[in-house]
Amino acid sequence: DLILNGDDVKNLMIDFRLTINSAKTFDFDNPSSLDDDTYKAITGLSRG
């Protein structure tokens, strides 16, 4: 199970916003649109 506290959610949202703002496009349907580091920064999970 994944348990997030308020700070975890806040940090995820900050990372997500930074990624969106720095990307020219962001395609949720294309798994290759995010590199592994960005995916982990947004979700906190590795694709491994």
PQR file of N, CA, C, O and H, with PARSE charges and radii, in Angstrom:
ATOM      1  N   ASP A   1       0.831  -1.183   0.000 -0.4000 1.5000
ATOM      2  CA  ASP A   1       0.000   0.000   0.000 -0.0000 2.0000
ATOM      3  C   ASP A   1       0.877   1.248   0.000  0.5500 1.7000
ATOM      4  O   ASP A   1       1.955   1.276   0.593 -0.5500 1.4000
ATOM      5  N   LEU A   2       0.394   2.253  -0.666 -0.4000 1.5000
ATOM      6  CA  LEU A   2       1.091   3.534  -0.735 -0.0000 2.0000
ATOM      7  C   LEU A   2       0.352   4.522   0.149  0.5500 1.7000
ATOM      8  O   LEU A   2      -0.831   4.791  -0.059 -0.5500 1.4000
ATOM      9  H   LEU A   2      -0.482   2.231  -1.148  0.4000 1.0000
ATOM     10  N   ILE A   3       1.054   5.061   1.137 -0.4000 1.5000
ATOM     11  CA  ILE A   3       0.448   6.026   2.052 -0.0000 2.0000
ATOM     12  C   ILE A   3       1.195   7.349   1.907  0.5500 1.7000
ATOM     13  O   ILE A   3       2.417   7.405   2.042 -0.5500 1.4000
ATOM     14  H   ILE A   3       2.015   4.843   1.307  0.4000 1.0000
ATOM     15  N   LEU A   4       0.445   8.408   1.633 -0.4000 1.5000
ATOM     16  CA  LEU A   4       1.033   9.733   1.467 -0.0000 2.0000
ATOM     17  C   LEU A   4       0.484  10.673   2.523  0.5500 1.7000
ATOM     18  O   LEU A   4      -0.716  10.687   2.795 -0.5500 1.4000
ATOM     19  H   LEU A   4      -0.548   8.364   1.524  0.4000 1.0000
ATOM     20  N   ASN A   5       1.373  11.458   3.117 -0.4000 1.5000
ATOM     21  CA  ASN A   5       0.904  12.493   4.033 -0.0000 2.0000
ATOM     22  C   ASN A   5       0.769  13.802   3.255  0.5500 1.7000
ATOM     23  O   ASN A   5       1.035  13.834   2.053 -0.5500 1.4000
ATOM     24  H   ASN A   5       2.348  11.446   2.897  0.4000 1.0000
ATOM     25  N   GLY A   6       0.372  14.843   3.903 -0.4000 1.5000
ATOM     26  CA  GLY A   6       0.151  16.127   3.236 -0.0000 2.0000
ATOM     27  C   GLY A   6       1.396  16.668   2.548  0.5500 1.7000
ATOM     28  O   GLY A   6       1.316  17.212   1.447 -0.5500 1.4000
ATOM     29  H   GLY A   6       0.156  14.816   4.878  0.4000 1.0000
ATOM     30  N   ASP A   7       2.549  16.518   3.198 -0.4000 1.5000
ATOM     31  CA  ASP A   7       3.799  16.993   2.598 -0.0000 2.0000
ATOM     32  C   ASP A   7       4.153  16.196   1.345  0.5500 1.7000
ATOM     33  O   ASP A   7       4.649  16.758   0.368 -0.5500 1.4000
ATOM     34  H   ASP A   7       2.614  16.075   4.093  0.4000 1.0000
ATOM     35  N   ASP A   8       3.899  14.888   1.371 -0.4000 1.5000
ATOM     36  CA  ASP A   8       4.161  14.059   0.195 -0.0000 2.0000
ATOM     37  C   ASP A   8       3.321  14.515  -0.993  0.5500 1.7000
ATOM     38  O   ASP A   8       3.825  14.630  -2.110 -0.5500 1.4000
ATOM     39  H   ASP A   8       3.496  14.431   2.164  0.4000 1.0000
ATOM     40  N   VAL A   9       2.049  14.772  -0.750 -0.4000 1.5000
ATOM     41  CA  VAL A   9       1.149  15.218  -1.820 -0.0000 2.0000
ATOM     42  C   VAL A   9       1.596  16.579  -2.343  0.5500 1.7000
ATOM     43  O   VAL A   9       1.614  16.815  -3.551 -0.5500 1.4000
ATOM     44  H   VAL A   9       1.639  14.679   0.157  0.4000 1.0000
ATOM     45  N   LYS A  10       1.953  17.462  -1.432 -0.4000 1.5000
ATOM     46  CA  LYS A  10       2.419  18.796  -1.827 -0.0000 2.0000
ATOM     47  C   LYS A  10       3.666  18.693  -2.703  0.5500 1.7000
ATOM     48  O   LYS A  10       3.754  19.358  -3.735 -0.5500 1.4000
ATOM     49  H   LYS A  10       1.938  17.270  -0.450  0.4000 1.0000
ATOM     50  N   ASN A  11       4.620  17.872  -2.303 -0.4000 1.5000
ATOM     51  CA  ASN A  11       5.849  17.709  -3.077 -0.0000 2.0000
ATOM     52  C   ASN A  11       5.580  17.080  -4.437  0.5500 1.7000
ATOM     53  O   ASN A  11       6.197  17.466  -5.429 -0.5500 1.4000
ATOM     54  H   ASN A  11       4.548  17.331  -1.465  0.4000 1.0000
ATOM     55  N   LEU A  12       4.671  16.122  -4.495 -0.4000 1.5000
ATOM     56  CA  LEU A  12       4.300  15.529  -5.781 -0.0000 2.0000
ATOM     57  C   LEU A  12       3.700  16.575  -6.710  0.5500 1.7000
ATOM     58  O   LEU A  12       4.018  16.611  -7.898 -0.5500 1.4000
ATOM     59  H   LEU A  12       4.170  15.808  -3.689  0.4000 1.0000
ATOM     60  N   MET A  13       2.839  17.419  -6.174 -0.4000 1.5000
ATOM     61  CA  MET A  13       2.213  18.460  -6.996 -0.0000 2.0000
ATOM     62  C   MET A  13       3.246  19.476  -7.472  0.5500 1.7000
ATOM     63  O   MET A  13       3.184  19.932  -8.613 -0.5500 1.4000
ATOM     64  H   MET A  13       2.580  17.389  -5.209  0.4000 1.0000
ATOM     65  N   ILE A  14       4.184  19.831  -6.618 -0.4000 1.5000
ATOM     66  CA  ILE A  14       5.245  20.764  -7.016 -0.0000 2.0000
ATOM     67  C   ILE A  14       6.091  20.152  -8.130  0.5500 1.7000
ATOM     68  O   ILE A  14       6.371  20.810  -9.132 -0.5500 1.4000
ATOM     69  H   ILE A  14       4.235  19.461  -5.691  0.4000 1.0000
ATOM     70  N   ASP A  15       6.498  18.892  -7.955 -0.4000 1.5000
ATOM     71  CA  ASP A  15       7.289  18.215  -8.987 -0.0000 2.0000
ATOM     72  C   ASP A  15       6.514  18.122 -10.296  0.5500 1.7000
ATOM     73  O   ASP A  15       7.074  18.328 -11.373 -0.5500 1.4000
ATOM     74  H   ASP A  15       6.271  18.358  -7.141  0.4000 1.0000
ATOM     75  N   PHE A  16       5.233  17.813 -10.199 -0.4000 1.5000
ATOM     76  CA  PHE A  16       4.394  17.700 -11.384 -0.0000 2.0000
ATOM     77  C   PHE A  16       4.310  19.044 -12.104  0.5500 1.7000
ATOM     78  O   PHE A  16       4.451  19.103 -13.325 -0.5500 1.4000
ATOM     79  H   PHE A  16       4.779  17.646  -9.324  0.4000 1.0000
ATOM     80  N   ARG A  17       4.082  20.111 -11.361 -0.4000 1.5000
ATOM     81  CA  ARG A  17       3.985  21.449 -11.963 -0.0000 2.0000
ATOM     82  C   ARG A  17       5.299  21.856 -12.610  0.5500 1.7000
ATOM     83  O   ARG A  17       5.295  22.426 -13.702 -0.5500 1.4000
ATOM     84  H   ARG A  17       3.967  20.063 -10.369  0.4000 1.0000
ATOM     85  N   LEU A  18       6.415  21.578 -11.966 -0.4000 1.5000
ATOM     86  CA  LEU A  18       7.715  21.908 -12.552 -0.0000 2.0000
ATOM     87  C   LEU A  18       7.937  21.144 -13.853  0.5500 1.7000
ATOM     88  O   LEU A  18       8.455  21.695 -14.824 -0.5500 1.4000
ATOM     89  H   LEU A  18       6.418  21.115 -11.079  0.4000 1.0000
ATOM     90  N   THR A  19       7.549  19.891 -13.865 -0.4000 1.5000
ATOM     91  CA  THR A  19       7.700  19.076 -15.067 -0.0000 2.0000
ATOM     92  C   THR A  19       6.833  19.598 -16.192  0.5500 1.7000
ATOM     93  O   THR A  19       7.290  19.723 -17.328 -0.5500 1.4000
ATOM     94  H   THR A  19       7.128  19.443 -13.076  0.4000 1.0000
ATOM     95  N   ILE A  20       5.593  19.900 -15.885 -0.4000 1.5000
ATOM     96  CA  ILE A  20       4.673  20.413 -16.902 -0.0000 2.0000
ATOM     97  C   ILE A  20       5.167  21.751 -17.438  0.5500 1.7000
ATOM     98  O   ILE A  20       5.144  21.982 -18.646 -0.5500 1.4000
ATOM     99  H   ILE A  20       5.221  19.798 -14.962  0.4000 1.0000
ATOM    100  N   ASN A  21       5.607  22.619 -16.559 -0.4000 1.5000
ATOM    101  CA  ASN A  21       6.071  23.940 -16.988 -0.0000 2.0000
ATOM    102  C   ASN A  21       7.346  23.875 -17.816  0.5500 1.7000
ATOM    103  O   ASN A  21       7.575  24.747 -18.654 -0.5500 1.4000
ATOM    104  H   ASN A  21       5.626  22.431 -15.577  0.4000 1.0000
ATOM    105  N   SER A  22       8.175  22.869 -17.602 -0.4000 1.5000
ATOM    106  CA  SER A  22       9.432  22.777 -18.343 -0.0000 2.0000
ATOM    107  C   SER A  22       9.301  21.972 -19.631  0.5500 1.7000
ATOM    108  O   SER A  22      10.174  22.042 -20.496 -0.5500 1.4000
ATOM    109  H   SER A  22       7.989  22.161 -16.921  0.4000 1.0000
ATOM    110  N   ALA A  23       8.231  21.217 -19.764 -0.4000 1.5000
ATOM    111  CA  ALA A  23       8.041  20.395 -20.965 -0.0000 2.0000
ATOM    112  C   ALA A  23       7.290  21.178 -22.031  0.5500 1.7000
ATOM    113  O   ALA A  23       6.376  21.944 -21.727 -0.5500 1.4000
ATOM    114  H   ALA A  23       7.522  21.159 -19.062  0.4000 1.0000
ATOM    115  N   LYS A  24       7.683  20.978 -23.279 -0.4000 1.5000
ATOM    116  CA  LYS A  24       6.961  21.623 -24.373 -0.0000 2.0000
ATOM    117  C   LYS A  24       5.601  20.959 -24.558  0.5500 1.7000
ATOM    118  O   LYS A  24       4.600  21.628 -24.816 -0.5500 1.4000
ATOM    119  H   LYS A  24       8.425  20.355 -23.527  0.4000 1.0000
ATOM    120  N   THR A  25       5.578  19.653 -24.424 -0.4000 1.5000
ATOM    121  CA  THR A  25       4.314  18.914 -24.480 -0.0000 2.0000
ATOM    122  C   THR A  25       4.348  17.838 -23.409  0.5500 1.7000
ATOM    123  O   THR A  25       5.414  17.405 -22.970 -0.5500 1.4000
ATOM    124  H   THR A  25       6.391  19.109 -24.215  0.4000 1.0000
ATOM    125  N   PHE A  26       3.186  17.426 -23.008 -0.4000 1.5000
ATOM    126  CA  PHE A  26       3.067  16.373 -22.008 -0.0000 2.0000
ATOM    127  C   PHE A  26       1.933  15.465 -22.435  0.5500 1.7000
ATOM    128  O   PHE A  26       0.775  15.883 -22.450 -0.5500 1.4000
ATOM    129  H   PHE A  26       2.320  17.778 -23.365  0.4000 1.0000
ATOM    130  N   ASP A  27       2.247  14.241 -22.779 -0.4000 1.5000
ATOM    131  CA  ASP A  27       1.274  13.305 -23.331 -0.0000 2.0000
ATOM    132  C   ASP A  27       1.055  12.165 -22.344  0.5500 1.7000
ATOM    133  O   ASP A  27       1.912  11.295 -22.191 -0.5500 1.4000
ATOM    134  H   ASP A  27       3.188  13.901 -22.767  0.4000 1.0000
ATOM    135  N   PHE A  28      -0.094  12.173 -21.677 -0.4000 1.5000
ATOM    136  CA  PHE A  28      -0.395  11.123 -20.702 -0.0000 2.0000
ATOM    137  C   PHE A  28      -0.574   9.761 -21.363  0.5500 1.7000
ATOM    138  O   PHE A  28      -0.415   8.735 -20.702 -0.5500 1.4000
ATOM    139  H   PHE A  28      -0.790  12.880 -21.801  0.4000 1.0000
ATOM    140  N   ASP A  29      -0.902   9.731 -22.655 -0.4000 1.5000
ATOM    141  CA  ASP A  29      -1.155   8.470 -23.352 -0.0000 2.0000
ATOM    142  C   ASP A  29       0.111   7.832 -23.907  0.5500 1.7000
ATOM    143  O   ASP A  29       0.082   6.675 -24.328 -0.5500 1.4000
ATOM    144  H   ASP A  29      -1.031  10.565 -23.192  0.4000 1.0000
ATOM    145  N   ASN A  30       1.210   8.558 -23.916 -0.4000 1.5000
ATOM    146  CA  ASN A  30       2.462   8.047 -24.467 -0.0000 2.0000
ATOM    147  C   ASN A  30       3.446   7.782 -23.331  0.5500 1.7000
ATOM    148  O   ASN A  30       3.991   8.727 -22.760 -0.5500 1.4000
ATOM    149  H   ASN A  30       1.234   9.497 -23.574  0.4000 1.0000
ATOM    150  N   PRO A  31       3.683   6.508 -22.991 -0.5600 1.5000
ATOM    151  CA  PRO A  31       4.572   6.204 -21.867  0.2800 2.0000
ATOM    152  C   PRO A  31       6.004   6.691 -22.070  0.5500 1.7000
ATOM    153  O   PRO A  31       6.727   6.891 -21.094 -0.5500 1.4000
ATOM    154  N   SER A  32       6.421   6.884 -23.308 -0.4000 1.5000
ATOM    155  CA  SER A  32       7.794   7.332 -23.550 -0.0000 2.0000
ATOM    156  C   SER A  32       7.936   8.848 -23.459  0.5500 1.7000
ATOM    157  O   SER A  32       9.035   9.371 -23.645 -0.5500 1.4000
ATOM    158  H   SER A  32       5.834   6.721 -24.101  0.4000 1.0000
ATOM    159  N   SER A  33       6.848   9.564 -23.177 -0.4000 1.5000
ATOM    160  CA  SER A  33       6.942  11.022 -23.084 -0.0000 2.0000
ATOM    161  C   SER A  33       7.634  11.470 -21.796  0.5500 1.7000
ATOM    162  O   SER A  33       8.045  12.625 -21.687 -0.5500 1.4000
ATOM    163  H   SER A  33       5.955   9.140 -23.026  0.4000 1.0000
ATOM    164  N   LEU A  34       7.765  10.572 -20.825 -0.4000 1.5000
ATOM    165  CA  LEU A  34       8.476  10.875 -19.579 -0.0000 2.0000
ATOM    166  C   LEU A  34       9.683   9.963 -19.452  0.5500 1.7000
ATOM    167  O   LEU A  34       9.585   8.758 -19.687 -0.5500 1.4000
ATOM    168  H   LEU A  34       7.430   9.634 -20.913  0.4000 1.0000
ATOM    169  N   ASP A  35      10.825  10.535 -19.078 -0.4000 1.5000
ATOM    170  CA  ASP A  35      11.956   9.669 -18.784 -0.0000 2.0000
ATOM    171  C   ASP A  35      11.759   9.083 -17.380  0.5500 1.7000
ATOM    172  O   ASP A  35      10.869   9.507 -16.643 -0.5500 1.4000
ATOM    173  H   ASP A  35      10.905  11.514 -18.887  0.4000 1.0000
ATOM    174  N   ASP A  36      12.581   8.127 -17.027 -0.4000 1.5000
ATOM    175  CA  ASP A  36      12.404   7.424 -15.751 -0.0000 2.0000
ATOM    176  C   ASP A  36      12.515   8.352 -14.542  0.5500 1.7000
ATOM    177  O   ASP A  36      11.769   8.203 -13.574 -0.5500 1.4000
ATOM    178  H   ASP A  36      13.305   7.783 -17.626  0.4000 1.0000
ATOM    179  N   ASP A  37      13.445   9.309 -14.596 -0.4000 1.5000
ATOM    180  CA  ASP A  37      13.619  10.233 -13.466 -0.0000 2.0000
ATOM    181  C   ASP A  37      12.395  11.119 -13.273  0.5500 1.7000
ATOM    182  O   ASP A  37      11.962  11.347 -12.143 -0.5500 1.4000
ATOM    183  H   ASP A  37      14.051   9.430 -15.383  0.4000 1.0000
ATOM    184  N   THR A  38      11.839  11.617 -14.369 -0.4000 1.5000
ATOM    185  CA  THR A  38      10.656  12.472 -14.286 -0.0000 2.0000
ATOM    186  C   THR A  38       9.456  11.674 -13.801  0.5500 1.7000
ATOM    187  O   THR A  38       8.677  12.154 -12.978 -0.5500 1.4000
ATOM    188  H   THR A  38      12.191  11.431 -15.287  0.4000 1.0000
ATOM    189  N   TYR A  39       9.309  10.459 -14.307 -0.4000 1.5000
ATOM    190  CA  TYR A  39       8.215   9.590 -13.868 -0.0000 2.0000
ATOM    191  C   TYR A  39       8.295   9.370 -12.358  0.5500 1.7000
ATOM    192  O   TYR A  39       7.285   9.442 -11.658 -0.5500 1.4000
ATOM    193  H   TYR A  39       9.942  10.069 -14.976  0.4000 1.0000
ATOM    194  N   LYS A  40       9.496   9.103 -11.869 -0.4000 1.5000
ATOM    195  CA  LYS A  40       9.666   8.874 -10.430 -0.0000 2.0000
ATOM    196  C   LYS A  40       9.415  10.151  -9.638  0.5500 1.7000
ATOM    197  O   LYS A  40       8.850  10.097  -8.546 -0.5500 1.4000
ATOM    198  H   LYS A  40      10.317   9.045 -12.438  0.4000 1.0000
ATOM    199  N   ALA A  41       9.828  11.304 -10.175 -0.4000 1.5000
ATOM    200  CA  ALA A  41       9.606  12.575  -9.479 -0.0000 2.0000
ATOM    201  C   ALA A  41       8.118  12.875  -9.346  0.5500 1.7000
ATOM    202  O   ALA A  41       7.675  13.407  -8.328 -0.5500 1.4000
ATOM    203  H   ALA A  41      10.287  11.348 -11.062  0.4000 1.0000
ATOM    204  N   ILE A  42       7.352  12.535 -10.372 -0.4000 1.5000
ATOM    205  CA  ILE A  42       5.918  12.819 -10.347 -0.0000 2.0000
ATOM    206  C   ILE A  42       5.159  11.814  -9.493  0.5500 1.7000
ATOM    207  O   ILE A  42       4.310  12.190  -8.684 -0.5500 1.4000
ATOM    208  H   ILE A  42       7.712  12.103 -11.199  0.4000 1.0000
ATOM    209  N   THR A  43       5.472  10.531  -9.677 -0.4000 1.5000
ATOM    210  CA  THR A  43       4.679   9.494  -9.014 -0.0000 2.0000
ATOM    211  C   THR A  43       5.304   8.966  -7.733  0.5500 1.7000
ATOM    212  O   THR A  43       4.605   8.413  -6.884 -0.5500 1.4000
ATOM    213  H   THR A  43       6.162  10.226 -10.333  0.4000 1.0000
ATOM    214  N   GLY A  44       6.617   9.130  -7.586 -0.4000 1.5000
ATOM    215  CA  GLY A  44       7.308   8.536  -6.451 -0.0000 2.0000
ATOM    216  C   GLY A  44       7.572   7.056  -6.638  0.5500 1.7000
ATOM    217  O   GLY A  44       8.040   6.381  -5.720 -0.5500 1.4000
ATOM    218  H   GLY A  44       7.185   9.579  -8.275  0.4000 1.0000
ATOM    219  N   LEU A  45       7.271   6.547  -7.830 -0.4000 1.5000
ATOM    220  CA  LEU A  45       7.432   5.128  -8.134 -0.0000 2.0000
ATOM    221  C   LEU A  45       8.438   4.948  -9.257  0.5500 1.7000
ATOM    222  O   LEU A  45       8.595   5.822 -10.109 -0.5500 1.4000
ATOM    223  H   LEU A  45       6.891   7.095  -8.575  0.4000 1.0000
ATOM    224  N   SER A  46       9.118   3.807  -9.254 -0.4000 1.5000
ATOM    225  CA  SER A  46       9.996   3.501 -10.378 -0.0000 2.0000
ATOM    226  C   SER A  46       9.260   2.565 -11.324  0.5500 1.7000
ATOM    227  O   SER A  46       8.379   1.815 -10.904 -0.5500 1.4000
ATOM    228  H   SER A  46       8.990   3.097  -8.562  0.4000 1.0000
ATOM    229  N   ARG A  47       9.615   2.607 -12.577 -0.4000 1.5000
ATOM    230  CA  ARG A  47       8.949   1.760 -13.572 -0.0000 2.0000
ATOM    231  C   ARG A  47       9.451   0.330 -13.516  0.5500 1.7000
ATOM    232  O   ARG A  47       8.768  -0.589 -13.968 -0.5500 1.4000
ATOM    233  H   ARG A  47      10.331   3.217 -12.918  0.4000 1.0000
ATOM    234  N   GLY A  48      10.648   0.136 -12.961 -0.4000 1.5000
ATOM    235  CA  GLY A  48      11.361  -1.112 -12.891 -0.0000 2.0000
ATOM    236  C   GLY A  48      10.602  -2.320 -12.955  0.5500 1.7000
ATOM    237  O   GLY A  48      11.170  -3.411 -12.898 -0.5500 1.4000
ATOM    238  H   GLY A  48      11.203   0.883 -12.595  0.4000 1.0000
TER
END
